[in-house]
Amino acid sequence: MTFDELNLDPRVLEAVKGAGYTAPTPIQAEGIPPALEGRDVLGIAQTGTGKTASFSLPMISRLAKGRARARMPRSLVLCPTRELAAQVAENFETYSKGLKLSMALLIGGVSFNEQDKKIDRGVDVLIATPGRLLDHFERGKLMLSNIEIMVVDEADRMLDMGFIPDIERIFGLTPFTRQTLFFSATMPPEIQRITDTFLQNPVKVEVARESTVASTVTQALRLITAERKDKLPNAKREALRDMIREEGDSLNNAIIFCNRKRDVTIVHKSLEKHGFDVASLHGDLDQRIRMQVLSAFRDGKIRLLVASDVAARGLDIPDVSHVYNFDIPTHAEDYVHRIGRTGRAGRSGKAFSLTVKSEEKYLKNIEDMLGQPIPLMEIEEAPEVETQVPPVEEAKPQRKARSIRGRGRKNSDNQTSEAAPVEAKADTQPAAGPAQPALNDTQNGRQKNDRRPARGERKPRNERHDKQDRAVRGLGDHMPAFMLIPLPDLSRKKFSGDDEVADAA
């Protein structure tokens, strides 16, 4: 089948051929005819199967006749992320070159005033994220009562991002007679409930679910271990740098996926510190910066892109040579979306994943979905690592043993064992004339019950801080002068007036 058989508008057909497309994908071949007839369509297909063209081509063909009114768009396309919405807008511009259709892109991170100006002039196609669309509606700048065609793209992704209440509200703001084109990769119960409520007798178009990546993609898995748990992040970053260096010139560009925005920043700074050409992309960045980063990566100005899952779906960058999963995705389907960024359009690609023991359950879900295990990478360990371990293991017990002896000093056998060298030293000294009478404690310069060693004698280590039998010392016969000062009489007596007169007499 060719696009000529789909009854598209001749100007749209010419734009499609100018873009280099000749044969429609399965979802396009099955979804475009009922969409041109004005029927609701429920499409079940993964990203990369051609869903954007399957709803944009019939929309442009149907909107070719008519004119938009101010603040009342004729069609609406809802996307979960700003990047996907911007890419859908680019496709609409490509396919509607021969028609005079106006379009507006409503996404966060962009000035409201610029978007308001486009809406005031009237737009035929409105592409938006749910949050920014409702912001314009609540400000009174937008009305949805004239929507003829409504498209919901990547509905399961919107469910993950918590947009389902917003989607239901937007459905309620649009007219009941609208045409709805609904696309999702999966059909969880919440998505099924929405389609049963808002779609009228839809034509279900289901493309075989992508349970495996393209055969042109080489997959590999590397297990990261460390002596201590807190050393695992450093070990993963070091392994990532080694894997990038090993690819050498074969690595044209690469996307490095992380599960959390915080890890995106950390990995970006680590690679930048070690001299790599890298940039980062995640949802907290300003929209203008995000668009600049994507544009620079597409143009080859940036070699490495560290990103969260905002770059996993819908972004069409055809010449990505490598994909690295710094974290194993928590959802198995996200693995297919990430890996799908490479090996596109028949090109070869490589996908490497780094995993730790705590990610075993996520890895198992991915391998169950793929139907086969991901091949493990063979890593040769350096032999000098083993020679460095014994000295560390021997040093720790010695320090621990000394600290134990320092604590248990009272009534222990160590007193006699450590005092023996002192006694032996005294026995070996030569006798100096006849035996001298023993000095008492006072003559030896020590008070009674004072266990301090004699001059020149070193007290055993385990007795230096022993205060069990030491007598409590007071002031002795010395009395400080401040204690001899008499205290004033602080007592107070109250007298009546008569008593005071009598005393005066």
C-alpha positions as CSV (number, residue, x, y, z in Angstrom):
1,M,0.0,0.0,0.0
2,T,1.1,3.6,-0.7
3,F,-0.1,6.9,0.6
4,D,-1.8,7.5,-2.8
5,E,-4.4,4.9,-1.7
6,L,-5.4,6.7,1.6
7,N,-7.5,9.5,0.0
8,L,-5.5,12.3,1.5
9,D,-5.7,15.9,0.4
10,P,-3.4,16.2,-2.7
11,R,-1.4,19.0,-1.0
12,V,-0.9,16.9,2.0
13,L,0.1,14.0,-0.2
14,E,2.7,16.1,-1.9
15,A,4.2,17.2,1.4
16,V,4.5,13.6,2.6
17,K,6.3,12.6,-0.6
18,G,8.5,15.7,-0.2
19,A,9.5,14.4,3.3
20,G,10.7,11.2,1.7
21,Y,7.8,8.8,2.8
22,T,6.3,6.5,0.3
23,A,4.7,3.6,2.2
24,P,2.6,4.0,5.3
25,T,3.3,2.1,8.5
26,P,0.7,-0.4,9.8
27,I,-1.0,2.0,12.2
28,Q,-1.1,4.7,9.5
29,A,-2.6,2.3,7.0
30,E,-5.3,1.2,9.4
31,G,-5.9,4.5,11.3
32,I,-5.9,7.1,8.6
33,P,-9.0,5.9,6.6
34,P,-11.5,5.9,9.6
35,A,-10.0,9.2,10.8
36,L,-10.7,10.8,7.4
37,E,-14.3,9.6,7.8
38,G,-14.7,11.5,11.0
39,R,-14.9,8.4,13.3
40,D,-13.2,8.1,16.7
41,V,-10.0,6.0,16.6
42,L,-8.4,4.1,19.5
43,G,-4.8,3.4,18.6
44,I,-2.7,0.9,20.6
45,A,1.0,1.2,19.5
46,Q,4.4,2.0,20.8
47,T,6.5,5.1,20.1
48,G,8.3,5.0,16.8
49,T,5.5,3.2,14.9
50,G,4.3,6.4,13.1
51,K,1.5,7.6,15.3
52,T,2.1,11.3,14.8
53,A,1.5,11.0,11.0
54,S,-1.5,8.7,11.6
55,F,-3.4,11.5,13.3
56,S,-1.8,14.6,11.8
57,L,-2.3,13.7,8.1
58,P,-6.1,13.2,8.4
59,M,-6.4,16.3,10.7
60,I,-4.7,18.5,8.1
61,S,-6.8,17.1,5.3
62,R,-10.0,17.7,7.2
63,L,-9.0,21.2,8.4
64,A,-8.1,22.3,4.9
65,K,-11.6,23.7,4.5
66,G,-12.8,26.3,7.0
67,R,-11.4,29.2,9.0
68,A,-10.4,29.6,12.7
69,R,-11.9,32.2,15.0
70,A,-10.1,34.2,17.6
71,R,-9.5,32.3,20.8
72,M,-11.4,29.4,19.5
73,P,-9.1,26.7,18.0
74,R,-10.5,24.1,15.6
75,S,-8.4,21.2,16.7
76,L,-6.5,20.2,19.8
77,V,-3.5,17.8,20.3
78,L,-2.5,17.0,23.9
79,C,1.0,15.7,24.7
80,P,2.5,14.7,28.0
81,T,5.9,16.5,27.6
82,R,7.1,19.7,26.2
83,E,9.6,18.0,23.9
84,L,7.0,15.7,22.4
85,A,4.6,18.6,21.9
86,A,7.4,20.6,20.1
87,Q,8.2,17.6,17.9
88,V,4.5,17.2,16.9
89,A,4.5,20.9,16.0
90,E,7.4,20.4,13.7
91,N,5.7,17.5,12.0
92,F,2.6,19.6,11.4
93,E,4.6,22.3,9.9
94,T,6.2,19.7,7.5
95,Y,2.9,18.1,6.5
96,S,1.0,21.4,6.1
97,K,3.4,23.3,3.8
98,G,0.9,23.5,1.0
99,L,-2.0,24.7,3.2
100,K,-2.6,28.0,5.0
101,L,-3.2,26.6,8.4
102,S,-2.2,28.4,11.6
103,M,-0.8,26.6,14.6
104,A,0.0,27.5,18.2
105,L,2.2,25.6,20.7
106,L,1.2,26.0,24.3
107,I,3.9,24.6,26.6
108,G,5.4,25.7,29.9
109,G,8.6,27.7,30.1
110,V,7.5,30.1,27.4
111,S,6.0,33.6,27.8
112,F,2.2,33.7,28.1
113,N,2.1,36.9,26.1
114,E,3.6,35.4,22.9
115,Q,1.1,32.5,23.2
116,D,-1.8,34.8,23.8
117,K,-1.0,36.8,20.6
118,K,-1.2,33.6,18.5
119,I,-4.5,32.5,20.1
120,D,-6.0,36.0,19.6
121,R,-5.4,35.7,15.9
122,G,-7.1,32.4,15.7
123,V,-5.4,29.0,15.2
124,D,-6.5,25.9,13.3
125,V,-4.3,23.5,15.2
126,L,-3.5,23.9,19.0
127,I,-0.8,21.7,20.3
128,A,-0.4,21.8,24.1
129,T,0.5,20.1,27.4
130,P,-2.5,19.7,29.8
131,G,-1.2,22.1,32.5
132,R,-0.4,25.1,30.2
133,L,-3.7,24.6,28.3
134,L,-5.7,24.9,31.5
135,D,-3.7,27.9,32.6
136,H,-4.8,29.8,29.4
137,F,-8.4,28.6,29.9
138,E,-8.6,29.8,33.5
139,R,-7.1,33.2,32.5
140,G,-10.0,33.6,30.1
141,K,-7.7,33.6,27.0
142,L,-9.0,30.4,25.4
143,M,-12.3,28.7,24.6
144,L,-12.6,25.1,23.7
145,S,-16.2,25.1,22.6
146,N,-15.3,25.1,18.9
147,I,-13.0,22.0,18.9
148,E,-13.7,19.7,16.0
149,I,-10.9,17.2,16.4
150,M,-9.2,16.2,19.6
151,V,-6.1,14.1,19.9
152,V,-4.6,12.5,23.0
153,D,-1.1,11.2,22.4
154,E,0.9,8.9,24.8
155,A,-2.1,8.5,27.2
156,D,-0.3,5.9,29.3
157,R,2.6,8.4,29.8
158,M,0.0,11.0,31.0
159,L,-1.3,8.5,33.5
160,D,2.3,8.0,34.9
161,M,2.7,11.8,35.2
162,G,-0.7,12.3,36.9
163,F,-2.4,14.2,34.1
164,I,-5.6,12.0,34.0
165,P,-7.7,14.4,36.1
166,D,-6.7,17.2,33.8
167,I,-7.5,15.1,30.7
168,E,-11.0,14.4,32.0
169,R,-11.6,18.1,32.7
170,I,-10.5,19.0,29.2
171,F,-12.8,16.4,27.7
172,G,-15.6,18.1,29.6
173,L,-14.7,21.5,28.2
174,T,-14.9,20.3,24.5
175,P,-18.1,19.8,22.6
176,F,-19.8,16.4,22.6
177,T,-19.8,16.2,18.8
178,R,-16.0,16.3,18.5
179,Q,-13.9,13.6,16.8
180,T,-11.5,11.9,19.2
181,L,-8.2,10.2,18.2
182,F,-6.8,8.4,21.3
183,F,-3.4,6.8,21.3
184,S,-1.7,4.8,24.0
185,A,1.0,2.1,24.2
186,T,-0.8,0.2,26.9
187,M,-4.4,0.0,28.2
188,P,-4.4,0.1,32.0
189,P,-7.8,0.2,33.7
190,E,-7.7,4.0,34.2
191,I,-7.1,4.5,30.5
192,Q,-9.8,2.0,29.5
193,R,-12.3,3.9,31.7
194,I,-11.6,7.1,29.9
195,T,-12.0,5.6,26.5
196,D,-15.3,4.0,27.5
197,T,-16.5,7.3,28.8
198,F,-15.4,9.8,26.1
199,L,-15.1,7.9,22.9
200,Q,-18.1,7.1,20.8
201,N,-18.0,3.7,19.0
202,P,-14.2,4.0,18.2
203,V,-12.4,2.0,15.6
204,K,-9.7,0.1,17.4
205,V,-6.4,0.0,15.7
206,E,-3.8,-2.2,17.4
207,V,-0.3,-2.7,16.2
208,A,1.7,-5.7,17.5
209,R,3.3,-4.5,20.8
210,E,7.0,-4.0,20.7
211,S,8.4,-6.6,23.1
212,T,11.8,-6.5,21.6
213,V,14.1,-3.9,20.3
214,A,15.2,-3.6,16.7
215,S,17.6,-6.4,15.5
216,T,20.1,-3.7,14.5
217,V,20.6,-2.8,18.2
218,T,23.4,-4.6,20.1
219,Q,22.5,-4.9,23.8
220,A,24.8,-5.6,26.7
221,L,24.6,-5.5,30.5
222,R,27.4,-4.7,33.0
223,L,27.1,-5.6,36.7
224,I,28.6,-3.0,39.0
225,T,29.9,-4.1,42.4
226,A,31.8,-2.4,45.2
227,E,33.3,-3.3,48.6
228,R,30.9,-1.0,50.3
229,K,27.4,0.1,49.4
230,D,28.2,3.8,49.6
231,K,30.9,3.3,47.0
232,L,28.5,2.0,44.3
233,P,27.6,5.4,42.8
234,N,31.3,6.2,42.3
235,A,31.9,2.7,40.8
236,K,29.0,3.2,38.4
237,R,30.3,6.6,37.2
238,E,33.8,5.2,36.7
239,A,32.4,2.2,34.8
240,L,30.4,4.5,32.6
241,R,33.4,6.6,31.7
242,D,35.4,3.5,30.9
243,M,32.7,2.1,28.6
244,I,32.5,5.4,26.7
245,R,36.3,5.5,26.2
246,E,36.3,1.8,25.0
247,E,33.9,2.7,22.2
248,G,36.4,5.3,20.9
249,D,35.5,6.8,17.5
250,S,32.6,4.4,16.9
251,L,30.6,6.5,19.4
252,N,29.2,9.3,17.3
253,N,26.8,10.5,20.0
254,A,25.0,8.9,22.9
255,I,22.1,9.4,25.3
256,I,22.7,8.5,28.9
257,F,19.4,7.8,30.8
258,C,19.0,8.2,34.6
259,N,15.9,7.6,36.6
260,R,16.1,10.7,38.7
261,K,16.8,14.4,37.9
262,R,19.3,14.6,40.7
263,D,21.3,11.7,39.2
264,V,21.2,13.5,35.8
265,T,23.0,16.5,37.3
266,I,25.5,14.4,39.1
267,V,26.4,12.3,36.1
268,H,26.6,15.4,33.9
269,K,29.1,17.1,36.3
270,S,31.1,13.9,36.6
271,L,31.5,13.5,32.8
272,E,32.2,17.2,32.4
273,K,34.9,17.1,35.1
274,H,36.7,14.3,33.2
275,G,36.8,16.2,30.0
276,F,33.7,14.8,28.1
277,D,31.6,16.9,25.8
278,V,28.3,16.6,27.6
279,A,25.0,18.4,28.3
280,S,21.9,17.5,30.4
281,L,18.2,17.4,29.9
282,H,15.4,17.0,32.5
283,G,12.1,18.5,33.4
284,D,13.3,21.1,35.9
285,L,15.3,23.0,33.2
286,D,14.0,26.1,31.6
287,Q,12.2,25.3,28.4
288,R,14.4,27.6,26.3
289,I,17.5,25.8,27.6
290,R,15.9,22.4,26.9
291,M,15.1,23.3,23.3
292,Q,18.7,24.7,22.8
293,V,20.2,21.5,24.2
294,L,18.1,19.3,21.9
295,S,18.9,21.4,18.9
296,A,22.6,21.3,19.7
297,F,22.5,17.5,20.2
298,R,20.6,17.0,16.9
299,D,23.2,19.2,15.0
300,G,26.1,17.3,16.4
301,K,27.5,20.1,18.6
302,I,27.1,17.9,21.7
303,R,28.4,14.4,21.8
304,L,26.8,13.1,25.1
305,L,23.4,13.9,26.5
306,V,22.5,12.9,30.0
307,A,18.7,12.9,30.3
308,S,15.7,11.7,32.3
309,D,12.8,9.9,30.6
310,V,11.6,13.1,29.0
311,A,13.9,12.1,26.2
312,A,12.8,8.5,26.1
313,R,9.5,8.9,24.2
314,G,8.6,10.7,21.0
315,L,12.0,12.3,20.3
316,D,13.1,11.5,16.8
317,I,16.9,11.8,16.6
318,P,17.7,9.4,13.8
319,D,21.5,9.1,14.1
320,V,22.0,8.3,17.8
321,S,24.8,5.6,17.8
322,H,24.7,4.6,21.5
323,V,22.4,4.5,24.5
324,Y,23.5,4.0,28.1
325,N,21.1,3.1,30.9
326,F,23.0,4.5,33.9
327,D,19.9,3.3,35.9
328,I,17.7,0.3,35.1
329,P,14.2,1.8,34.4
330,T,11.6,0.9,37.0
331,H,9.0,0.2,34.2
332,A,10.0,-2.5,31.7
333,E,8.4,-0.6,28.8
334,D,10.6,2.4,29.4
335,Y,13.6,0.2,28.6
336,V,12.2,-0.4,25.0
337,H,11.5,3.3,24.7
338,R,15.1,4.2,25.7
339,I,16.7,1.6,23.5
340,G,14.5,2.8,20.7
341,R,16.4,6.1,20.5
342,T,19.2,4.2,18.7
343,G,19.2,1.8,15.7
344,R,16.4,3.9,14.0
345,A,15.7,3.8,10.2
346,G,17.7,0.7,9.7
347,R,20.9,2.0,11.3
348,S,23.0,0.0,13.7
349,G,23.2,1.0,17.3
350,K,24.5,-0.1,20.7
351,A,22.6,-0.1,24.0
352,F,24.5,-0.7,27.3
353,S,23.0,-0.9,30.7
354,L,24.7,-0.6,34.1
355,T,23.0,-2.5,37.0
356,V,23.5,-3.1,40.7
357,K,22.2,-5.9,42.9
358,S,19.3,-3.8,44.2
359,E,17.9,-3.5,40.6
360,E,17.4,-7.2,40.1
361,K,13.6,-7.2,40.2
362,Y,13.5,-4.4,37.5
363,L,16.0,-6.2,35.4
364,K,14.0,-9.4,35.7
365,N,10.8,-7.7,34.5
366,I,12.7,-6.3,31.4
367,E,14.1,-9.7,30.5
368,D,10.7,-11.3,31.0
369,M,9.2,-8.8,28.6
370,L,12.0,-9.3,26.0
371,G,11.7,-13.1,26.4
372,Q,15.5,-13.5,26.7
373,P,18.2,-12.3,29.0
374,I,20.4,-9.3,28.2
375,P,24.0,-10.5,27.4
376,L,26.5,-9.8,30.2
377,M,29.7,-7.9,29.4
378,E,32.9,-9.7,30.3
379,I,35.1,-7.4,32.4
380,E,38.7,-8.3,33.3
381,E,39.5,-7.4,36.9
382,A,42.9,-6.0,37.7
383,P,45.1,-8.4,39.7
384,E,46.5,-5.7,42.0
385,V,43.2,-5.2,43.6
386,E,43.5,-8.6,45.4
387,T,47.0,-7.8,46.7
388,Q,45.8,-4.7,48.4
389,V,43.0,-6.3,50.4
390,P,45.0,-8.4,53.0
391,P,46.9,-5.6,54.6
392,V,43.7,-3.6,55.2
393,E,42.1,-6.7,56.7
394,E,45.0,-7.3,59.1
395,A,45.3,-3.7,60.2
396,K,41.7,-3.4,61.4
397,P,41.7,-6.2,64.1
398,Q,45.0,-4.7,65.6
399,R,43.5,-1.3,66.1
400,K,40.3,-2.9,67.5
401,A,42.2,-5.1,69.9
402,R,44.1,-2.1,71.4
403,S,40.9,-0.2,71.9
404,I,39.4,-3.2,73.7
405,R,42.4,-3.5,76.1
406,G,42.1,0.2,76.8
407,R,38.5,-0.2,78.0
408,G,38.7,-3.4,80.1
409,R,41.5,-2.4,82.5
410,K,40.0,-3.1,85.9
411,N,40.9,-6.4,87.6
412,S,42.3,-7.8,84.4
413,D,45.3,-10.1,83.8
414,N,46.9,-7.4,81.6
415,Q,48.0,-5.5,84.6
416,T,50.5,-8.1,85.6
417,S,51.6,-8.9,82.1
418,E,52.3,-5.2,81.2
419,A,53.9,-4.4,84.6
420,A,56.4,-7.2,84.2
421,P,58.8,-5.3,82.0
422,V,59.0,-2.6,84.7
423,E,59.8,-5.1,87.4
424,A,62.4,-6.8,85.2
425,K,64.1,-3.5,84.5
426,A,64.4,-2.8,88.2
427,D,65.9,-6.3,88.9
428,T,68.6,-5.8,86.3
429,Q,70.0,-2.6,87.7
430,P,73.4,-3.0,89.5
431,A,73.5,-2.8,93.3
432,A,75.2,0.4,94.6
433,G,76.8,-0.5,97.9
434,P,75.0,-1.9,100.9
435,A,71.2,-2.3,101.0
436,Q,69.5,1.0,101.7
437,P,66.4,1.1,104.0
438,A,63.2,1.5,102.2
439,L,61.7,5.0,102.1
440,N,58.2,5.5,103.4
441,D,55.6,7.3,101.4
442,T,56.3,10.7,102.9
443,Q,60.1,10.5,102.3
444,N,59.5,9.4,98.8
445,G,57.5,12.6,98.1
446,R,54.2,11.0,98.0
447,Q,51.2,11.1,100.2
448,K,49.7,8.0,101.6
449,N,47.3,6.1,99.2
450,D,48.9,8.0,96.3
451,R,49.6,5.4,93.7
452,R,51.7,7.7,91.5
453,P,55.0,6.1,90.4
454,A,58.3,7.1,91.8
455,R,60.5,9.5,90.0
456,G,61.9,7.9,86.9
457,E,59.4,5.1,87.1
458,R,56.7,4.7,84.3
459,K,53.3,3.6,85.4
460,P,51.9,0.6,83.4
461,R,49.6,1.7,80.6
462,N,46.6,0.0,82.0
463,E,46.9,1.7,85.4
464,R,47.5,5.3,84.2
465,H,43.8,6.2,84.5
466,D,42.7,3.8,87.2
467,K,41.0,5.9,89.9
468,Q,39.3,3.0,91.7
469,D,41.4,3.0,94.9
470,R,42.6,6.7,94.7
471,A,41.6,8.7,97.8
472,V,39.5,11.8,97.3
473,R,41.6,14.8,97.9
474,G,40.3,17.9,99.7
475,L,41.7,21.2,100.6
476,G,43.8,19.9,103.6
477,D,44.8,22.5,106.2
478,H,44.6,25.3,103.7
479,M,41.5,27.5,104.0
480,P,40.9,30.0,101.1
481,A,40.6,33.6,102.2
482,F,37.2,34.1,100.7
483,M,35.8,31.5,102.9
484,L,36.9,33.4,106.1
485,I,34.9,36.6,105.2
486,P,31.9,36.9,107.7
487,L,28.5,36.8,106.1
488,P,26.3,39.9,106.6
489,D,23.1,39.7,108.6
490,L,20.4,39.4,106.0
491,S,17.5,39.1,108.4
492,R,14.8,41.9,108.3
493,K,12.5,43.0,111.1
494,K,9.4,45.0,110.8
495,F,8.6,47.5,113.6
496,S,5.5,49.6,114.2
497,G,5.6,53.4,114.4
498,D,5.1,53.3,118.3
499,D,8.1,51.0,118.8
500,E,10.3,53.3,116.7
501,V,9.3,56.3,118.9
502,A,10.0,54.3,122.1
503,D,13.4,53.2,120.9
504,A,14.3,56.8,120.0
505,A,13.4,58.0,123.5
